[in-house]
Amino acid sequence: MKTIGAYEAKIHLPKLLERVIKGERITITKHGVPVAVLQPPRTSRKSETKTVIAELRKFREKTALKGLSIRDMIEEERR
């Protein structure tokens, strides 16, 4: 984990954010004392679910299932 002073962090915030986007954690210090940590947000299950639902809706709009429902396909796979 990289450590950077508060003044330098203020000046270089856009560059630091780009590094955080890539997965890096950066500790910000003030007079040598850690005061904050920049890190990527934790991915929540809720947002992943929303993404999957949106993708399924797009799939349904573009794909003709010839009378089959998704429920029918799930039941068929279980047999």
C-alpha positions in Angstrom: 0.0 0.0 0.0 1.3 3.4 -1.0 1.5 6.3 1.5 1.1 9.9 0.4 0.9 13.3 2.2 -2.4 15.2 2.3 -1.0 18.1 0.3 0.4 15.9 -2.4 -2.8 13.9 -2.5 -4.8 17.1 -3.0 -2.6 18.2 -5.9 -2.5 14.7 -7.6 -6.1 13.5 -6.8 -7.1 12.6 -10.4 -3.9 10.5 -10.8 -4.5 8.8 -7.5 -8.1 8.0 -8.4 -6.9 6.3 -11.6 -4.5 4.1 -9.6 -7.4 3.3 -7.2 -9.6 2.3 -10.1 -6.9 -0.2 -11.0 -7.2 -1.8 -7.5 -4.4 0.0 -5.6 -4.9 1.2 -2.0 -3.4 4.5 -1.0 -3.0 5.8 2.6 -3.2 9.6 3.0 -1.2 11.0 5.9 -1.2 14.4 7.6 2.1 15.2 9.4 3.0 11.5 9.1 -0.1 10.3 10.7 -2.5 8.2 8.6 -5.9 10.0 8.2 -7.6 8.3 5.3 -7.4 5.4 2.9 -8.3 5.6 -0.8 -9.4 2.2 -2.0 -11.8 0.7 -4.6 -15.4 0.3 -3.3 -16.5 -3.2 -2.3 -18.8 -4.7 -4.9 -22.1 -5.2 -3.4 -24.3 -8.2 -4.3 -27.2 -5.8 -4.9 -25.5 -4.0 -7.8 -24.4 -7.3 -9.3 -28.0 -8.5 -9.3 -29.2 -5.4 -11.0 -26.6 -5.8 -13.7 -27.6 -9.4 -14.3 -31.3 -8.5 -14.5 -30.6 -5.7 -17.0 -28.6 -8.1 -19.1 -31.4 -10.7 -19.0 -33.9 -8.1 -20.1 -31.6 -7.1 -23.1 -31.3 -10.8 -24.0 -35.1 -11.3 -23.9 -35.6 -8.3 -26.2 -33.0 -9.5 -28.8 -33.6 -13.2 -28.7 -36.6 -15.1 -30.0 -37.3 -18.1 -27.8 -39.9 -19.6 -30.1 -42.6 -19.9 -27.4 -40.3 -21.1 -24.6 -40.2 -19.1 -21.4 -37.1 -18.8 -19.3 -39.0 -20.8 -16.6 -39.6 -23.6 -19.1 -35.9 -23.7 -20.0 -34.9 -23.9 -16.3 -37.4 -26.7 -15.7 -36.1 -28.6 -18.7 -32.5 -28.3 -17.5 -33.5 -29.8 -14.1 -34.8 -33.0 -15.7 
